[in-house]
Structure formats: C-alpha cells, structure tokens
Amino acid sequence: MAQFSKRERVDAALKGEVVDRVPVSAWRHFLDEEGNPESLAQVSLKHVQEFDWDWLKVNPRATYYAEAWGNRYDFSQYDSVLPRLIEGPLNSPADLEKIQPISPTAGVFAEHLELVRLIKAGIGDTHFLQTVFSPLSVLAFLVARSKNHKIEEVVQAQHDGVRQYIRENPQGAHEALKNIATTLGQYAAAAVDAGASGIFFAIVKLARQGVLSEAEFNEFGVPYDLQVLKAVQDAPFNMLHNCGPYIYFDAVADYPVQAINWATVGQHNPSIAEASHLTSKAVVGGVDELGTLQTGTPEQVIEEGLAAIRSTNGRHLLLTPGCGTNVDVPSQNLHALRQAASLAAEAI
C-alpha cells in the first residue's frame, strides 16, 4: 500500500476507510511556554516533529476561557496545570447575570487566534485542532472557589460550584451558558478561519456519574455544546473529548463531530471495541495516560496500543491516550506509542 500523507491518513481514518497505518498522536501542557503565543507555537510544533505525530492537539493554558470572562490568576503559582485563582466575577449564584457575550476576537481570544495562525504557518498541511472547553466547563472554572490551591480541591470546587449554581439559579445558569456558548461558537469559527482544522471540544469531567445527573447534563450541557459545535459544523476535523471516569458516553455519542476521545482504559468507561458499536464516529484512544504511558515500560505501551488496533482491525481508529499526558511522561513511552502504529501496519 502506498504511504499516505499525515492529512490523508487522518482523513481516511475519520471516514472509516483503509489506511496505511493507524494515525497516532498525544498531547500535553507546556507550562513554561503557555503564556506566550510564539513560544507555545514553537514548542507545540517541536512536539509533533519529535514524535512524528499525525496531527496536533493544541494545548493552551487551561484557564484561558475563564480569563476571558474575568477570572484573574497568579501564573507564578501552579499546582499541576492550574495557576492560582486571585479573583473572579462569580461569588454567588445571583452573580450569573454578569456573564454576558463578549468579543470572540479580543483580549485572551486574540492571543490564542495568533497562536493558531503561528501554528498554521509552521505545520503546513497537517491537521491541528484548537482546544475549546464546553460552556458548562467554562462555567465550572468561573464558579470554583477552593480554600487551598491544590488541583484536587479546585476540581472538587468546580463540581460543587456547578451543582450549586444550576440548582439555586437555573434560569441564570441557562442565560449564562447561552452567552458563553454564543461567544465560544464565534471564537471557534474564528479559529478555523485562522487555520485550525477544527476544534478539540472538551467536556472537562462533568458529563459523568457522581458530578451531575444525566438529566442535569442533558439540560445544562447538551444544548450549549451543540450551539458551539454548530458554529464549526463545516470544519473537516472536530473532535469531542469527554473527560474522566464513569462518563455518560451515550449522551454525547451522536454529537456533530468526526471523532470522540475518552479514557478507554481503566476508568470504568466503554472500551475501544465497545464504543465502536455505540457511535458512528471515529474512536480516539486506546492507551492509558495515567498508568501505562506514565509508569509502564515501552513494551507495555506498544502492547496496549496493538491491542487497541487489533480490537478495531485498524479501522475508524485514531490511537492516542485518553486525555493529556503528564508533563513528565517518559519520552521513550511516547516514542513507543508512535512505534505501535508502525508495528501494526502489516496487519492492516
């Protein structure tokens, strides 16, 4: 079989067509560079080149959407990938009226559109996706108020805050989410216009058991997710990321995207093989970023990758971790992830 270009390989996999080998990629935060578009573009492009990824998922700083609506952070104090919150506009459910539509091309959004343009200039024809959090995920960042700056406590405060705000002021929550979705949709469309192939649409640990009921997610999540995705429905490559364990896979299985990424190993979610029967989208995952990629051997990474490829016969699959890798993930394990795709090629 003739060798495909990276773009051809991804396009064929998204359609469920035969590929020369399964496309593969992984992504991570670059904390030292994420405050500067030029530096982040350079290190992102280097990451693609070093590991020969087939596409790039851009990892901006995790707080940039909340910054757009007024959250302020101390970027000299990080715990994991989160800087310390200084202040924000929301301190009670009554404050939700403060969340209005804002310019999708000004302020922090302008900074990240410049990031897209810089990456496009350096990546050529290879696909890349700009990350956009779901409206409910943005609201979670805006309402979180933790006593200590520890990522576990911040995430718990996000969950507690979302539950409180949507239950105590549901009308205000709906209006705020509509305004966030309006702006994010316009911003996502601007990112595609600036050169991105589409968006990596991330629902950040909210569409799952133990955080919101499925009915609550269907009411406060789904309509606003679809509002954003409609704005980029003509983009060639949009990916949904449903983050965390015990996810509501069925709730998002028919979202208007080309591919769905989730933690497929060890987090009580559908496996790659199971999900291939639950959605018509390309499935994206196969390797455990918390276990095998972080603490396993290269041989174990290869075997886990090969198992995912075998489970789909190499069709309609993009081989990746289930989420971003840690910043200290062993480079030899990332090389092994890429190697797994090549080793499986003869069986396709």
Contacts in CASP RR format, 6 or more apart in sequence:
PFRMAT RR
TARGET T0000
AUTHOR 0000-0000-0000
METHOD contacts of the structure
MODEL  1
MAQFSKRERVDAALKGEVVDRVPVSAWRHFLDEEGNPESLAQVSLKHVQE
FDWDWLKVNPRATYYAEAWGNRYDFSQYDSVLPRLIEGPLNSPADLEKIQ
PISPTAGVFAEHLELVRLIKAGIGDTHFLQTVFSPLSVLAFLVARSKNHK
IEEVVQAQHDGVRQYIRENPQGAHEALKNIATTLGQYAAAAVDAGASGIF
FAIVKLARQGVLSEAEFNEFGVPYDLQVLKAVQDAPFNMLHNCGPYIYFD
AVADYPVQAINWATVGQHNPSIAEASHLTSKAVVGGVDELGTLQTGTPEQ
VIEEGLAAIRSTNGRHLLLTPGCGTNVDVPSQNLHALRQAASLAAEAI
1 18 0 8 1.000
1 20 0 8 1.000
2 20 0 8 1.000
3 20 0 8 1.000
4 12 0 8 1.000
4 19 0 8 1.000
4 20 0 8 1.000
5 125 0 8 1.000
6 23 0 8 1.000
6 54 0 8 1.000
6 55 0 8 1.000
6 125 0 8 1.000
6 126 0 8 1.000
6 127 0 8 1.000
7 125 0 8 1.000
7 126 0 8 1.000
7 127 0 8 1.000
9 19 0 8 1.000
9 20 0 8 1.000
9 21 0 8 1.000
9 23 0 8 1.000
9 54 0 8 1.000
10 23 0 8 1.000
10 54 0 8 1.000
10 55 0 8 1.000
10 127 0 8 1.000
10 237 0 8 1.000
10 318 0 8 1.000
11 236 0 8 1.000
11 237 0 8 1.000
12 18 0 8 1.000
12 19 0 8 1.000
13 19 0 8 1.000
13 22 0 8 1.000
13 23 0 8 1.000
13 282 0 8 1.000
13 315 0 8 1.000
13 316 0 8 1.000
13 317 0 8 1.000
13 318 0 8 1.000
14 237 0 8 1.000
14 258 0 8 1.000
14 259 0 8 1.000
14 282 0 8 1.000
14 316 0 8 1.000
14 318 0 8 1.000
16 282 0 8 1.000
16 315 0 8 1.000
16 316 0 8 1.000
17 315 0 8 1.000
18 315 0 8 1.000
18 348 0 8 1.000
19 314 0 8 1.000
19 348 0 8 1.000
20 345 0 8 1.000
20 348 0 8 1.000
21 341 0 8 1.000
21 342 0 8 1.000
21 344 0 8 1.000
21 345 0 8 1.000
21 348 0 8 1.000
22 309 0 8 1.000
22 314 0 8 1.000
22 317 0 8 1.000
22 318 0 8 1.000
22 319 0 8 1.000
22 341 0 8 1.000
22 344 0 8 1.000
22 345 0 8 1.000
22 348 0 8 1.000
23 54 0 8 1.000
23 55 0 8 1.000
23 318 0 8 1.000
23 319 0 8 1.000
23 341 0 8 1.000
24 53 0 8 1.000
24 54 0 8 1.000
24 318 0 8 1.000
24 319 0 8 1.000
24 320 0 8 1.000
24 337 0 8 1.000
24 338 0 8 1.000
24 340 0 8 1.000
24 341 0 8 1.000
25 53 0 8 1.000
25 54 0 8 1.000
25 55 0 8 1.000
25 56 0 8 1.000
25 57 0 8 1.000
25 318 0 8 1.000
25 319 0 8 1.000
25 320 0 8 1.000
26 51 0 8 1.000
26 53 0 8 1.000
26 289 0 8 1.000
26 293 0 8 1.000
26 320 0 8 1.000
26 321 0 8 1.000
26 324 0 8 1.000
26 325 0 8 1.000
26 329 0 8 1.000
26 334 0 8 1.000
26 337 0 8 1.000
27 47 0 8 1.000
27 56 0 8 1.000
27 57 0 8 1.000
27 58 0 8 1.000
27 59 0 8 1.000
27 324 0 8 1.000
27 325 0 8 1.000
28 47 0 8 1.000
28 59 0 8 1.000
28 324 0 8 1.000
28 325 0 8 1.000
28 326 0 8 1.000
28 327 0 8 1.000
28 329 0 8 1.000
29 59 0 8 1.000
29 61 0 8 1.000
29 62 0 8 1.000
29 81 0 8 1.000
29 324 0 8 1.000
29 327 0 8 1.000
30 40 0 8 1.000
30 43 0 8 1.000
30 44 0 8 1.000
30 47 0 8 1.000
30 59 0 8 1.000
30 327 0 8 1.000
31 61 0 8 1.000
31 78 0 8 1.000
31 81 0 8 1.000
31 327 0 8 1.000
32 39 0 8 1.000
33 39 0 8 1.000
33 40 0 8 1.000
33 42 0 8 1.000
33 43 0 8 1.000
34 40 0 8 1.000
34 59 0 8 1.000
34 60 0 8 1.000
34 61 0 8 1.000
35 61 0 8 1.000
35 75 0 8 1.000
37 111 0 8 1.000
37 112 0 8 1.000
37 114 0 8 1.000
37 115 0 8 1.000
37 118 0 8 1.000
38 118 0 8 1.000
40 60 0 8 1.000
40 115 0 8 1.000
41 115 0 8 1.000
41 118 0 8 1.000
41 119 0 8 1.000
41 122 0 8 1.000
44 56 0 8 1.000
44 58 0 8 1.000
44 59 0 8 1.000
44 119 0 8 1.000
45 56 0 8 1.000
45 119 0 8 1.000
45 122 0 8 1.000
45 123 0 8 1.000
47 53 0 8 1.000
47 56 0 8 1.000
48 56 0 8 1.000
48 123 0 8 1.000
48 126 0 8 1.000
50 331 0 8 1.000
51 334 0 8 1.000
51 335 0 8 1.000
51 337 0 8 1.000
51 338 0 8 1.000
52 338 0 8 1.000
53 338 0 8 1.000
54 126 0 8 1.000
54 127 0 8 1.000
54 318 0 8 1.000
55 126 0 8 1.000
55 127 0 8 1.000
55 128 0 8 1.000
55 129 0 8 1.000
55 197 0 8 1.000
55 237 0 8 1.000
56 119 0 8 1.000
56 123 0 8 1.000
56 126 0 8 1.000
56 127 0 8 1.000
56 128 0 8 1.000
56 129 0 8 1.000
57 128 0 8 1.000
57 129 0 8 1.000
57 131 0 8 1.000
57 200 0 8 1.000
57 239 0 8 1.000
58 115 0 8 1.000
58 116 0 8 1.000
58 119 0 8 1.000
58 128 0 8 1.000
58 129 0 8 1.000
58 130 0 8 1.000
58 131 0 8 1.000
58 196 0 8 1.000
58 200 0 8 1.000
59 131 0 8 1.000
59 324 0 8 1.000
60 112 0 8 1.000
60 115 0 8 1.000
60 130 0 8 1.000
60 131 0 8 1.000
61 81 0 8 1.000
61 83 0 8 1.000
62 81 0 8 1.000
62 82 0 8 1.000
63 71 0 8 1.000
63 73 0 8 1.000
63 82 0 8 1.000
63 83 0 8 1.000
63 141 0 8 1.000
64 108 0 8 1.000
64 111 0 8 1.000
64 112 0 8 1.000
65 132 0 8 1.000
65 133 0 8 1.000
65 137 0 8 1.000
65 138 0 8 1.000
65 141 0 8 1.000
65 184 0 8 1.000
66 138 0 8 1.000
66 141 0 8 1.000
66 142 0 8 1.000
67 73 0 8 1.000
67 108 0 8 1.000
68 102 0 8 1.000
68 107 0 8 1.000
68 108 0 8 1.000
68 109 0 8 1.000
68 183 0 8 1.000
69 89 0 8 1.000
69 99 0 8 1.000
69 102 0 8 1.000
69 138 0 8 1.000
69 142 0 8 1.000
69 180 0 8 1.000
70 88 0 8 1.000
70 89 0 8 1.000
71 85 0 8 1.000
71 87 0 8 1.000
71 88 0 8 1.000
71 89 0 8 1.000
71 141 0 8 1.000
71 142 0 8 1.000
72 85 0 8 1.000
72 86 0 8 1.000
72 87 0 8 1.000
72 88 0 8 1.000
73 83 0 8 1.000
73 84 0 8 1.000
73 85 0 8 1.000
73 86 0 8 1.000
74 83 0 8 1.000
74 84 0 8 1.000
74 85 0 8 1.000
74 86 0 8 1.000
75 83 0 8 1.000
76 83 0 8 1.000
77 83 0 8 1.000
77 84 0 8 1.000
77 149 0 8 1.000
78 84 0 8 1.000
79 149 0 8 1.000
79 150 0 8 1.000
79 151 0 8 1.000
79 154 0 8 1.000
80 151 0 8 1.000
81 151 0 8 1.000
81 327 0 8 1.000
82 149 0 8 1.000
82 151 0 8 1.000
82 154 0 8 1.000
84 149 0 8 1.000
85 144 0 8 1.000
85 145 0 8 1.000
85 146 0 8 1.000
85 149 0 8 1.000
85 154 0 8 1.000
88 142 0 8 1.000
89 95 0 8 1.000
89 98 0 8 1.000
89 99 0 8 1.000
89 142 0 8 1.000
90 96 0 8 1.000
90 98 0 8 1.000
90 99 0 8 1.000
90 142 0 8 1.000
90 143 0 8 1.000
90 165 0 8 1.000
91 145 0 8 1.000
93 164 0 8 1.000
93 165 0 8 1.000
93 168 0 8 1.000
93 169 0 8 1.000
93 172 0 8 1.000
93 173 0 8 1.000
94 169 0 8 1.000
96 165 0 8 1.000
96 169 0 8 1.000
96 172 0 8 1.000
96 173 0 8 1.000
96 175 0 8 1.000
96 176 0 8 1.000
97 172 0 8 1.000
97 175 0 8 1.000
97 176 0 8 1.000
99 139 0 8 1.000
99 142 0 8 1.000
99 175 0 8 1.000
99 176 0 8 1.000
99 179 0 8 1.000
99 180 0 8 1.000
100 179 0 8 1.000
101 179 0 8 1.000
101 182 0 8 1.000
101 183 0 8 1.000
102 183 0 8 1.000
103 109 0 8 1.000
103 183 0 8 1.000
104 183 0 8 1.000
104 184 0 8 1.000
104 185 0 8 1.000
104 186 0 8 1.000
104 187 0 8 1.000
104 189 0 8 1.000
104 190 0 8 1.000
105 113 0 8 1.000
105 186 0 8 1.000
105 187 0 8 1.000
105 190 0 8 1.000
109 187 0 8 1.000
109 190 0 8 1.000
112 130 0 8 1.000
112 191 0 8 1.000
113 187 0 8 1.000
113 190 0 8 1.000
113 191 0 8 1.000
113 194 0 8 1.000
115 130 0 8 1.000
116 130 0 8 1.000
116 191 0 8 1.000
116 194 0 8 1.000
116 195 0 8 1.000
116 196 0 8 1.000
117 194 0 8 1.000
117 195 0 8 1.000
119 128 0 8 1.000
119 196 0 8 1.000
120 128 0 8 1.000
120 194 0 8 1.000
120 195 0 8 1.000
120 196 0 8 1.000
127 197 0 8 1.000
127 236 0 8 1.000
127 237 0 8 1.000
128 196 0 8 1.000
128 197 0 8 1.000
129 196 0 8 1.000
129 197 0 8 1.000
129 198 0 8 1.000
129 199 0 8 1.000
129 200 0 8 1.000
129 237 0 8 1.000
129 238 0 8 1.000
129 239 0 8 1.000
130 188 0 8 1.000
130 191 0 8 1.000
130 196 0 8 1.000
130 198 0 8 1.000
130 199 0 8 1.000
130 200 0 8 1.000
131 199 0 8 1.000
131 200 0 8 1.000
131 202 0 8 1.000
132 184 0 8 1.000
132 185 0 8 1.000
132 187 0 8 1.000
132 188 0 8 1.000
132 191 0 8 1.000
132 199 0 8 1.000
132 200 0 8 1.000
132 201 0 8 1.000
132 202 0 8 1.000
132 228 0 8 1.000
133 141 0 8 1.000
133 184 0 8 1.000
133 202 0 8 1.000
133 203 0 8 1.000
133 204 0 8 1.000
134 201 0 8 1.000
134 202 0 8 1.000
134 203 0 8 1.000
134 204 0 8 1.000
134 206 0 8 1.000
134 221 0 8 1.000
134 224 0 8 1.000
134 225 0 8 1.000
134 228 0 8 1.000
135 177 0 8 1.000
135 180 0 8 1.000
135 181 0 8 1.000
135 184 0 8 1.000
135 221 0 8 1.000
135 224 0 8 1.000
135 225 0 8 1.000
135 227 0 8 1.000
135 228 0 8 1.000
136 162 0 8 1.000
136 177 0 8 1.000
136 203 0 8 1.000
136 206 0 8 1.000
136 217 0 8 1.000
136 220 0 8 1.000
136 221 0 8 1.000
136 224 0 8 1.000
136 225 0 8 1.000
137 202 0 8 1.000
137 203 0 8 1.000
137 204 0 8 1.000
137 206 0 8 1.000
138 180 0 8 1.000
138 184 0 8 1.000
139 162 0 8 1.000
139 165 0 8 1.000
139 173 0 8 1.000
139 176 0 8 1.000
139 177 0 8 1.000
139 180 0 8 1.000
140 158 0 8 1.000
140 159 0 8 1.000
140 161 0 8 1.000
140 162 0 8 1.000
140 204 0 8 1.000
140 206 0 8 1.000
141 158 0 8 1.000
143 157 0 8 1.000
143 158 0 8 1.000
143 161 0 8 1.000
143 162 0 8 1.000
143 164 0 8 1.000
143 165 0 8 1.000
144 154 0 8 1.000
144 155 0 8 1.000
144 157 0 8 1.000
144 158 0 8 1.000
144 161 0 8 1.000
145 157 0 8 1.000
145 161 0 8 1.000
146 153 0 8 1.000
146 154 0 8 1.000
146 156 0 8 1.000
146 157 0 8 1.000
147 153 0 8 1.000
155 205 0 8 1.000
158 204 0 8 1.000
158 205 0 8 1.000
159 205 0 8 1.000
159 206 0 8 1.000
159 211 0 8 1.000
162 206 0 8 1.000
162 211 0 8 1.000
162 212 0 8 1.000
163 211 0 8 1.000
163 212 0 8 1.000
165 173 0 8 1.000
166 173 0 8 1.000
166 216 0 8 1.000
166 220 0 8 1.000
170 220 0 8 1.000
173 220 0 8 1.000
174 220 0 8 1.000
177 220 0 8 1.000
177 221 0 8 1.000
177 224 0 8 1.000
178 224 0 8 1.000
178 227 0 8 1.000
180 224 0 8 1.000
181 224 0 8 1.000
181 225 0 8 1.000
181 227 0 8 1.000
181 228 0 8 1.000
182 227 0 8 1.000
184 228 0 8 1.000
185 227 0 8 1.000
185 228 0 8 1.000
185 230 0 8 1.000
185 231 0 8 1.000
185 232 0 8 1.000
186 231 0 8 1.000
188 198 0 8 1.000
188 199 0 8 1.000
188 228 0 8 1.000
188 231 0 8 1.000
188 232 0 8 1.000
189 231 0 8 1.000
189 232 0 8 1.000
191 198 0 8 1.000
191 199 0 8 1.000
192 198 0 8 1.000
192 199 0 8 1.000
192 232 0 8 1.000
192 235 0 8 1.000
196 235 0 8 1.000
197 235 0 8 1.000
197 236 0 8 1.000
197 237 0 8 1.000
198 232 0 8 1.000
198 235 0 8 1.000
198 236 0 8 1.000
198 237 0 8 1.000
198 238 0 8 1.000
199 232 0 8 1.000
199 235 0 8 1.000
199 238 0 8 1.000
199 239 0 8 1.000
200 239 0 8 1.000
200 241 0 8 1.000
200 261 0 8 1.000
201 225 0 8 1.000
201 228 0 8 1.000
201 229 0 8 1.000
201 238 0 8 1.000
201 239 0 8 1.000
201 240 0 8 1.000
201 241 0 8 1.000
201 255 0 8 1.000
201 257 0 8 1.000
202 241 0 8 1.000
202 243 0 8 1.000
203 221 0 8 1.000
203 225 0 8 1.000
203 240 0 8 1.000
203 241 0 8 1.000
203 242 0 8 1.000
203 243 0 8 1.000
203 252 0 8 1.000
204 243 0 8 1.000
205 211 0 8 1.000
205 243 0 8 1.000
205 244 0 8 1.000
206 212 0 8 1.000
206 217 0 8 1.000
206 221 0 8 1.000
206 243 0 8 1.000
207 217 0 8 1.000
207 221 0 8 1.000
207 242 0 8 1.000
207 247 0 8 1.000
207 248 0 8 1.000
207 251 0 8 1.000
207 252 0 8 1.000
208 242 0 8 1.000
208 244 0 8 1.000
208 245 0 8 1.000
208 246 0 8 1.000
208 247 0 8 1.000
208 248 0 8 1.000
209 246 0 8 1.000
209 247 0 8 1.000
209 248 0 8 1.000
210 246 0 8 1.000
212 220 0 8 1.000
214 248 0 8 1.000
214 251 0 8 1.000
217 248 0 8 1.000
217 251 0 8 1.000
218 251 0 8 1.000
222 251 0 8 1.000
222 252 0 8 1.000
225 252 0 8 1.000
225 255 0 8 1.000
226 255 0 8 1.000
226 256 0 8 1.000
229 238 0 8 1.000
229 255 0 8 1.000
229 256 0 8 1.000
229 257 0 8 1.000
230 256 0 8 1.000
232 238 0 8 1.000
233 256 0 8 1.000
236 258 0 8 1.000
237 258 0 8 1.000
237 259 0 8 1.000
238 256 0 8 1.000
238 257 0 8 1.000
238 258 0 8 1.000
238 259 0 8 1.000
239 257 0 8 1.000
239 258 0 8 1.000
239 259 0 8 1.000
239 260 0 8 1.000
239 261 0 8 1.000
239 284 0 8 1.000
240 252 0 8 1.000
240 255 0 8 1.000
240 257 0 8 1.000
240 259 0 8 1.000
240 260 0 8 1.000
240 261 0 8 1.000
240 281 0 8 1.000
241 260 0 8 1.000
241 261 0 8 1.000
241 262 0 8 1.000
241 323 0 8 1.000
242 248 0 8 1.000
242 249 0 8 1.000
242 252 0 8 1.000
242 260 0 8 1.000
242 261 0 8 1.000
242 262 0 8 1.000
243 262 0 8 1.000
243 263 0 8 1.000
243 323 0 8 1.000
244 262 0 8 1.000
244 263 0 8 1.000
244 267 0 8 1.000
244 269 0 8 1.000
244 323 0 8 1.000
245 263 0 8 1.000
245 266 0 8 1.000
245 267 0 8 1.000
245 268 0 8 1.000
245 269 0 8 1.000
246 267 0 8 1.000
246 268 0 8 1.000
246 269 0 8 1.000
247 262 0 8 1.000
247 263 0 8 1.000
247 269 0 8 1.000
249 262 0 8 1.000
249 269 0 8 1.000
249 270 0 8 1.000
249 275 0 8 1.000
249 278 0 8 1.000
249 279 0 8 1.000
250 278 0 8 1.000
252 260 0 8 1.000
253 260 0 8 1.000
253 278 0 8 1.000
253 279 0 8 1.000
253 281 0 8 1.000
254 279 0 8 1.000
254 280 0 8 1.000
255 281 0 8 1.000
257 281 0 8 1.000
258 281 0 8 1.000
258 282 0 8 1.000
259 281 0 8 1.000
259 282 0 8 1.000
259 283 0 8 1.000
259 284 0 8 1.000
259 318 0 8 1.000
260 275 0 8 1.000
260 279 0 8 1.000
260 281 0 8 1.000
260 282 0 8 1.000
260 283 0 8 1.000
260 284 0 8 1.000
261 284 0 8 1.000
261 285 0 8 1.000
261 318 0 8 1.000
261 320 0 8 1.000
261 322 0 8 1.000
261 323 0 8 1.000
262 269 0 8 1.000
262 270 0 8 1.000
262 275 0 8 1.000
262 284 0 8 1.000
262 285 0 8 1.000
262 322 0 8 1.000
263 269 0 8 1.000
263 288 0 8 1.000
263 289 0 8 1.000
263 290 0 8 1.000
263 322 0 8 1.000
263 323 0 8 1.000
264 270 0 8 1.000
264 271 0 8 1.000
264 272 0 8 1.000
264 275 0 8 1.000
264 283 0 8 1.000
264 285 0 8 1.000
264 286 0 8 1.000
264 308 0 8 1.000
264 322 0 8 1.000
265 271 0 8 1.000
265 286 0 8 1.000
265 287 0 8 1.000
265 288 0 8 1.000
265 292 0 8 1.000
265 304 0 8 1.000
265 322 0 8 1.000
266 288 0 8 1.000
270 278 0 8 1.000
271 311 0 8 1.000
272 283 0 8 1.000
272 285 0 8 1.000
272 286 0 8 1.000
272 308 0 8 1.000
272 311 0 8 1.000
272 312 0 8 1.000
272 317 0 8 1.000
273 311 0 8 1.000
273 312 0 8 1.000
275 283 0 8 1.000
276 283 0 8 1.000
276 311 0 8 1.000
276 312 0 8 1.000
276 316 0 8 1.000
276 317 0 8 1.000
282 316 0 8 1.000
282 317 0 8 1.000
282 318 0 8 1.000
283 312 0 8 1.000
283 316 0 8 1.000
283 317 0 8 1.000
283 318 0 8 1.000
284 317 0 8 1.000
284 318 0 8 1.000
284 320 0 8 1.000
284 322 0 8 1.000
285 308 0 8 1.000
285 317 0 8 1.000
285 318 0 8 1.000
285 319 0 8 1.000
285 320 0 8 1.000
285 321 0 8 1.000
285 322 0 8 1.000
286 304 0 8 1.000
286 305 0 8 1.000
286 307 0 8 1.000
286 308 0 8 1.000
286 319 0 8 1.000
286 320 0 8 1.000
286 321 0 8 1.000
286 322 0 8 1.000
287 293 0 8 1.000
287 301 0 8 1.000
287 304 0 8 1.000
287 305 0 8 1.000
287 308 0 8 1.000
287 319 0 8 1.000
287 320 0 8 1.000
287 321 0 8 1.000
287 322 0 8 1.000
287 337 0 8 1.000
288 304 0 8 1.000
288 321 0 8 1.000
288 322 0 8 1.000
289 321 0 8 1.000
289 322 0 8 1.000
289 323 0 8 1.000
289 324 0 8 1.000
289 325 0 8 1.000
289 326 0 8 1.000
289 329 0 8 1.000
292 300 0 8 1.000
292 301 0 8 1.000
292 304 0 8 1.000
292 333 0 8 1.000
293 301 0 8 1.000
293 321 0 8 1.000
293 325 0 8 1.000
293 329 0 8 1.000
293 330 0 8 1.000
293 333 0 8 1.000
293 334 0 8 1.000
293 337 0 8 1.000
294 325 0 8 1.000
294 326 0 8 1.000
294 329 0 8 1.000
294 330 0 8 1.000
294 333 0 8 1.000
296 333 0 8 1.000
297 333 0 8 1.000
298 332 0 8 1.000
298 333 0 8 1.000
298 335 0 8 1.000
298 336 0 8 1.000
298 339 0 8 1.000
299 336 0 8 1.000
301 333 0 8 1.000
301 336 0 8 1.000
301 337 0 8 1.000
301 340 0 8 1.000
302 336 0 8 1.000
302 337 0 8 1.000
302 339 0 8 1.000
302 340 0 8 1.000
302 343 0 8 1.000
304 340 0 8 1.000
305 319 0 8 1.000
305 337 0 8 1.000
305 340 0 8 1.000
305 344 0 8 1.000
306 340 0 8 1.000
306 343 0 8 1.000
306 344 0 8 1.000
308 317 0 8 1.000
308 319 0 8 1.000
309 317 0 8 1.000
309 319 0 8 1.000
309 340 0 8 1.000
309 341 0 8 1.000
309 344 0 8 1.000
309 347 0 8 1.000
309 348 0 8 1.000
310 344 0 8 1.000
310 347 0 8 1.000
313 348 0 8 1.000
314 344 0 8 1.000
314 348 0 8 1.000
319 337 0 8 1.000
319 340 0 8 1.000
319 341 0 8 1.000
321 337 0 8 1.000
325 334 0 8 1.000
END
